[in-house]
Amino acid sequence: MLNILIIIFLLICLIEIVKLVRKKTVNSPLTKIIPENIFYYFYLATLIIIEIVLIVVLILNLIK
């Protein structure tokens, strides 16, 4: 059951990364405070880190 949830979150993160890379813009109210290009790379890096962590957790869970 946990593996299915991890795979669902992996797909959601991957879809968000693809949408972000294609559009090259972020629709967020935070861009009024933080410049959009900085926020774009920060958001992209955060999604990639989450993706890597989920992959590691999935692999460790499958090994058990």
Secondary structure in CASP SS format (residue, H / E / C, confidence):
PFRMAT SS
TARGET T0000
AUTHOR 0000-0000-0000
METHOD secondary structure of the structure
MODEL  1
M C 1.00
L H 1.00
N H 1.00
I H 1.00
L H 1.00
I H 1.00
I H 1.00
I H 1.00
F H 1.00
L H 1.00
L H 1.00
I H 1.00
C H 1.00
L H 1.00
I H 1.00
E H 1.00
I H 1.00
V H 1.00
K H 1.00
L H 1.00
V H 1.00
R H 1.00
K H 1.00
K C 1.00
T C 1.00
V C 1.00
N C 1.00
S C 1.00
P H 1.00
L H 1.00
T H 1.00
K H 1.00
I C 1.00
I C 1.00
P C 1.00
E H 1.00
N H 1.00
I H 1.00
F H 1.00
Y H 1.00
Y H 1.00
F H 1.00
Y H 1.00
L H 1.00
A H 1.00
T H 1.00
L H 1.00
I H 1.00
I H 1.00
I H 1.00
E H 1.00
I H 1.00
V H 1.00
L H 1.00
I H 1.00
V H 1.00
V H 1.00
L H 1.00
I H 1.00
L H 1.00
N H 1.00
L H 1.00
I H 1.00
K C 1.00
END
